[in-house]
Amino acid sequence: MTTFAVLGSGGWGTAVAVLLAQNPAHCVRLWSAHAGRAAELSQTRENARLLPGVKLPDSLEITASEADAVAAADCWITAVPTTYLRATLSRFVLVRAADAPVVSLTKGLEIATFRRPTEIIGELLKTDNVAVLSGPSHAEEVARGMPTSVVAAAEGGLAVRVQQWFGTDRFRVYTNGDLVGVELAGALKNVIGIAAGVCDGLGFGDNAKAALLTRGLVEMTRFGVAHGAEPATFHGLAGTGDLITTCFSPHGRNRRVGYRLGSGEPLADVLSGPQIAEGVFTSKSVHERAARSGIDAPIMTAVYQMLHEGKPPRAAVQDLMTRSQKQERL
């Protein structure tokens, strides 16, 4: 029996807990940061707000106790938004008794420090035994058993172990040794997803969106390679695959933020929620790093300007379209 502690009861954390709990060889505990939320999930056996209609397996344990969640766990799984990850993991420092591997499901970058989620995990939990699971994987589909393929990245043999733990006939897991690339791809695609939503909100057509995705992927790759990633990673599931899902799916929070912005909603209303869109925070981190490093990222810069400087979407698009003509570089 393999014991998993899933930290974070949002949609993705719940979906992964459901996925793992369907294996009779697994003991799965889902931790919620709020006692009231844990009690509600335990009683109703449904995450009605985020995954309505998905029954939580009877075998899935739900708790708000840090100690109970991770007791004798063979693997920790973090499903906490980047902006809350450091504070949340701080609650687990004193109850970490062994160097159990940690699998990160988070897609983002910490503002100010520019740290990736696995770096935050390693720093706080004093471990190098960390992997990331990423790719086109909306919680709404995974929880309902729809076919999904993702990639697990880690150093050494941990990626293969994650592949074995998570893989099912409906959830296919590939392995990749480029942890930096997989993690950066998962963060950067959210920024381009916001741009795609703006494109839809403004009523543009297929031509504009196809160009946006193509050039956006170039920016993602350029940025990632400058920070130690392998270029091929951005053409795999963590890059191209996740980018397509984010930019087209109605489930996507980042696309939804962009759509509301492009449709003319006031910026303050768009940023007030109700759900966290990682790309909003990532756009700030990426803009600051790109500016400091001299990395050419006009689309991601435009997203930053719309979200954090109040630039009107149509003006941002106009500035992108009227830049000097140049040779296509991939």
Secondary structure per residue as TSV (DSSP state, phi and psi in degrees):
chain	resnum	aa	ss	phi	psi
A	1	M	-	360.0	127.9
A	2	T	E	-105.6	128.5
A	3	T	E	-102.4	128.7
A	4	F	E	-117.4	138.3
A	5	A	E	-113.6	111.6
A	6	V	E	-96.9	113.9
A	7	L	E	-98.6	106.0
A	8	G	-	123.7	116.7
A	9	S	-	-104.6	28.0
A	10	G	S	-71.5	-170.9
A	11	G	H	-61.0	-45.8
A	12	W	H	-72.2	-41.5
A	13	G	H	-61.1	-42.8
A	14	T	H	-63.8	-43.6
A	15	A	H	-61.8	-42.5
A	16	V	H	-68.5	-37.3
A	17	A	H	-62.3	-41.9
A	18	V	H	-62.7	-44.9
A	19	L	H	-57.4	-49.6
A	20	L	H	-68.5	-37.3
A	21	A	H	-69.9	-15.6
A	22	Q	T	-73.2	-12.9
A	23	N	S	-90.1	118.1
A	24	P	T	-63.7	-14.1
A	25	A	T	-87.5	3.1
A	26	H	E	-111.4	140.5
A	27	C	E	-109.8	120.6
A	28	V	E	-122.8	131.6
A	29	R	E	-118.9	132.1
A	30	L	E	-107.9	120.7
A	31	W	E	-100.9	133.5
A	32	S	-	-113.1	142.7
A	33	A	S	-71.3	-12.4
A	34	H	S	-123.7	126.3
A	35	A	H	-60.2	-40.3
A	36	G	H	-63.0	-39.0
A	37	R	H	-66.6	-42.7
A	38	A	H	-61.5	-41.5
A	39	A	H	-64.5	-40.6
A	40	E	H	-63.8	-45.1
A	41	L	H	-64.3	-38.8
A	42	S	H	-65.6	-38.6
A	43	Q	H	-76.8	-46.8
A	44	T	H	-86.5	-21.1
A	45	R	-	55.8	38.9
A	46	E	B	-158.5	135.7
A	47	N	-	-91.5	78.8
A	48	A	T	-62.7	-31.2
A	49	R	T	-75.6	-39.5
A	50	L	T	-105.3	-30.0
A	51	L	S	-134.8	62.5
A	52	P	T	-61.4	136.4
A	53	G	T	87.9	-6.1
A	54	V	-	-94.9	116.2
A	55	K	B	-81.0	131.7
A	56	L	-	-78.7	127.8
A	57	P	-	-53.6	143.6
A	58	D	T	-60.0	-28.5
A	59	S	T	-76.2	-14.3
A	60	L	-	-75.2	118.3
A	61	E	E	-85.2	139.7
A	62	I	E	-126.5	131.6
A	63	T	E	-149.6	157.7
A	64	A	S	-111.3	7.0
A	65	S	-	-93.2	123.5
A	66	E	H	-62.0	-45.2
A	67	A	H	-63.9	-44.3
A	68	D	H	-66.0	-36.4
A	69	A	H	-63.6	-41.4
A	70	V	H	-104.9	3.4
A	71	A	T	-57.3	119.9
A	72	A	T	55.5	25.9
A	73	A	-	-72.7	136.4
A	74	D	S	-81.4	-21.0
A	75	C	E	-152.8	133.6
A	76	W	E	-99.3	142.8
A	77	I	E	-128.2	119.8
A	78	T	E	-100.5	124.4
A	79	A	-	-129.9	59.5
A	80	V	-	-121.9	133.6
A	81	P	-	-54.5	145.7
A	82	T	H	-54.1	-40.2
A	83	T	H	-64.6	-21.1
A	84	Y	H	-109.8	-1.9
A	85	L	H	-63.8	-46.6
A	86	R	H	-62.3	-47.3
A	87	A	H	-65.3	-38.5
A	88	T	H	-67.8	-46.8
A	89	L	H	-65.3	-26.6
A	90	S	H	-60.2	-25.6
A	91	R	T	-73.2	-14.0
A	92	F	T	-107.0	-4.8
A	93	V	G	-58.0	-43.5
A	94	L	G	-77.7	-12.8
A	95	V	G	-107.0	9.7
A	96	R	-	-88.1	105.1
A	97	A	-	-95.7	-18.5
A	98	A	S	-146.8	164.9
A	99	D	-	-85.8	59.4
A	100	A	-	-66.9	142.7
A	101	P	-	-62.5	150.6
A	102	V	E	-121.8	128.8
A	103	V	E	-108.2	121.5
A	104	S	E	-92.9	131.9
A	105	L	-	-106.3	1.8
A	106	T	-	-82.5	138.8
A	107	K	-	-122.4	97.9
A	108	G	-	178.9	-176.8
A	109	L	-	-136.6	139.1
A	110	E	-	-72.9	128.8
A	111	I	T	-63.4	142.9
A	112	A	T	81.7	-52.6
A	113	T	T	-86.4	-21.8
A	114	F	-	61.2	21.9
A	115	R	-	-79.3	140.7
A	116	R	-	-77.8	157.1
A	117	P	H	-54.0	-40.7
A	118	T	H	-67.4	-27.6
A	119	E	H	-71.5	-38.6
A	120	I	H	-64.1	-44.1
A	121	I	H	-60.1	-48.5
A	122	G	H	-61.6	-39.2
A	123	E	H	-66.1	-47.8
A	124	L	H	-76.8	-38.6
A	125	L	H	-96.2	2.8
A	126	K	T	53.9	57.0
A	127	T	-	-146.8	150.3
A	128	D	S	-107.5	1.3
A	129	N	-	-87.3	65.0
A	130	V	E	-129.7	140.7
A	131	A	E	-129.9	164.3
A	132	V	E	-126.0	139.0
A	133	L	E	-116.2	120.8
A	134	S	E	-146.9	172.3
A	135	G	S	131.9	-177.5
A	136	P	S	-72.9	97.7
A	137	S	-	-150.1	72.1
A	138	H	-	-65.7	134.8
A	139	A	H	-57.6	-37.8
A	140	E	H	-59.2	-32.5
A	141	E	H	-87.6	-42.1
A	142	V	H	-61.3	-43.5
A	143	A	T	-63.9	-24.7
A	144	R	T	-98.8	10.4
A	145	G	T	74.7	22.2
A	146	M	-	-77.7	143.7
A	147	P	-	-55.5	131.1
A	148	T	E	-143.9	142.9
A	149	S	E	-127.1	133.9
A	150	V	E	-135.3	-178.7
A	151	V	E	-131.3	138.3
A	152	A	E	-108.4	128.8
A	153	A	E	-124.7	135.2
A	154	A	E	-169.0	165.7
A	155	E	S	-87.9	151.4
A	156	G	T	70.1	-146.2
A	157	G	T	-93.3	3.2
A	158	L	H	-64.0	-35.8
A	159	A	H	-59.9	-38.0
A	160	V	H	-68.4	-38.3
A	161	R	H	-63.9	-42.1
A	162	V	H	-62.0	-40.9
A	163	Q	H	-58.4	-43.1
A	164	Q	H	-70.5	-38.7
A	165	W	H	-68.5	-43.5
A	166	F	H	-92.7	-25.3
A	167	G	-	-66.8	133.5
A	168	T	-	-138.6	-177.1
A	169	D	S	-75.0	-4.9
A	170	R	S	-119.7	-6.8
A	171	F	E	-135.1	95.7
A	172	R	E	-91.8	131.8
A	173	V	E	-119.4	122.0
A	174	Y	E	-96.2	161.1
A	175	T	E	-111.6	155.8
A	176	N	E	-154.9	137.1
A	177	G	S	-87.3	-6.0
A	178	D	-	-92.3	77.7
A	179	L	H	-61.8	-41.8
A	180	V	H	-61.2	-46.3
A	181	G	H	-65.1	-44.5
A	182	V	H	-62.8	-41.7
A	183	E	H	-70.8	-41.9
A	184	L	H	-67.1	-38.8
A	185	A	H	-60.0	-42.8
A	186	G	H	-65.0	-29.6
A	187	A	H	-81.6	-46.6
A	188	L	H	-69.0	-32.4
A	189	K	H	-63.9	-24.2
A	190	N	H	-68.2	-33.7
A	191	V	H	-67.6	-44.4
A	192	I	H	-67.0	-31.5
A	193	G	H	-62.0	-37.2
A	194	I	H	-64.8	-42.8
A	195	A	H	-61.1	-39.0
A	196	A	H	-64.0	-38.9
A	197	G	H	-64.8	-39.4
A	198	V	H	-60.5	-43.1
A	199	C	H	-57.2	-44.4
A	200	D	H	-69.9	-40.9
A	201	G	H	-64.4	-30.5
A	202	L	T	-80.6	-7.9
A	203	G	T	82.6	21.5
A	204	F	-	-75.1	167.9
A	205	G	-	-101.8	-164.8
A	206	D	H	-65.7	-35.3
A	207	N	H	-58.2	-48.8
A	208	A	H	-64.1	-42.4
A	209	K	H	-71.0	-37.1
A	210	A	H	-63.1	-42.9
A	211	A	H	-65.1	-40.0
A	212	L	H	-60.4	-47.9
A	213	L	H	-63.9	-41.9
A	214	T	H	-64.5	-50.4
A	215	R	H	-73.3	-29.8
A	216	G	H	-63.6	-40.3
A	217	L	H	-64.6	-35.6
A	218	V	H	-61.9	-44.1
A	219	E	H	-63.7	-43.0
A	220	M	H	-58.4	-46.4
A	221	T	H	-64.7	-45.7
A	222	R	H	-59.0	-45.0
A	223	F	H	-66.4	-44.7
A	224	G	H	-63.4	-45.2
A	225	V	H	-62.1	-37.2
A	226	A	H	-64.5	-17.8
A	227	H	T	-113.0	22.4
A	228	G	T	96.3	6.1
A	229	A	-	-85.2	160.2
A	230	E	-	-89.4	132.8
A	231	P	G	-59.3	-33.9
A	232	A	G	-62.4	-28.4
A	233	T	G	-59.6	-33.8
A	234	F	G	-75.9	-7.9
A	235	H	G	-104.2	11.4
A	236	G	S	-107.0	-159.1
A	237	L	I	-63.3	-38.7
A	238	A	I	-71.7	-24.6
A	239	G	I	-101.2	-87.0
A	240	T	I	-56.6	-44.8
A	241	G	I	-60.6	-51.6
A	242	D	H	-69.5	-32.4
A	243	L	H	-63.5	-43.6
A	244	I	H	-61.2	-48.3
A	245	T	H	-59.5	-47.3
A	246	T	H	-62.7	-37.3
A	247	C	H	-83.9	-14.7
A	248	F	H	-118.7	-26.8
A	249	S	-	-75.1	138.9
A	250	P	T	-69.9	-14.2
A	251	H	T	-75.4	-22.9
A	252	G	-	-67.9	123.2
A	253	R	H	-67.5	-38.7
A	254	N	H	-69.0	-43.8
A	255	R	H	-61.1	-38.3
A	256	R	H	-63.6	-39.9
A	257	V	H	-60.3	-47.0
A	258	G	H	-64.0	-39.8
A	259	Y	H	-62.8	-44.5
A	260	R	H	-63.8	-38.9
A	261	L	H	-65.9	-46.4
A	262	G	H	-66.7	-26.2
A	263	S	T	-78.7	-7.3
A	264	G	T	104.4	5.2
A	265	E	-	-67.7	145.7
A	266	P	-	-59.1	140.6
A	267	L	H	-55.5	-42.0
A	268	A	H	-60.9	-39.1
A	269	D	H	-67.9	-40.5
A	270	V	H	-62.8	-43.3
A	271	L	H	-80.4	-6.8
A	272	S	T	-81.0	-3.7
A	273	G	-	116.0	-154.2
A	274	P	S	-85.1	-19.0
A	275	Q	S	-107.3	154.1
A	276	I	-	-76.7	129.4
A	277	A	-	-108.5	109.5
A	278	E	H	-56.8	-32.2
A	279	G	H	-61.3	-25.7
A	280	V	H	-62.7	-45.8
A	281	F	H	-76.2	-39.8
A	282	T	H	-62.2	-35.9
A	283	S	H	-60.0	-35.6
A	284	K	H	-68.8	-46.5
A	285	S	H	-62.0	-44.0
A	286	V	H	-67.6	-41.6
A	287	H	H	-61.2	-45.2
A	288	E	H	-63.9	-42.0
A	289	R	H	-70.2	-41.1
A	290	A	H	-63.8	-42.0
A	291	A	H	-64.2	-40.9
A	292	R	H	-69.6	-33.2
A	293	S	H	-95.7	-5.8
A	294	G	T	72.7	29.7
A	295	I	-	-87.6	129.4
A	296	D	-	-77.8	112.2
A	297	A	-	-144.2	68.1
A	298	P	H	-63.6	-36.0
A	299	I	H	-69.1	-47.1
A	300	M	H	-67.0	-31.0
A	301	T	H	-66.0	-41.2
A	302	A	H	-63.2	-38.3
A	303	V	H	-63.7	-44.0
A	304	Y	H	-58.6	-44.2
A	305	Q	H	-63.9	-38.3
A	306	M	H	-68.7	-41.0
A	307	L	H	-81.7	-35.6
A	308	H	H	-116.7	-9.5
A	309	E	S	-123.4	-1.0
A	310	G	-	73.7	22.2
A	311	K	-	-69.1	131.5
A	312	P	-	-62.2	138.7
A	313	P	H	-54.3	-43.3
A	314	R	H	-65.2	-36.1
A	315	A	H	-67.0	-38.6
A	316	A	H	-63.4	-43.2
A	317	V	H	-64.9	-43.0
A	318	Q	H	-60.1	-41.7
A	319	D	H	-66.5	-35.5
A	320	L	H	-66.3	-42.3
A	321	M	H	-73.9	-22.3
A	322	T	T	-104.8	12.6
A	323	R	S	-63.1	162.0
A	324	S	-	-61.3	141.4
A	325	Q	-	-66.4	146.2
A	326	K	-	-153.1	171.3
A	327	Q	-	-73.7	140.2
A	328	E	-	-69.9	127.4
A	329	R	-	-125.7	129.8
A	330	L	-	-97.6	360.0
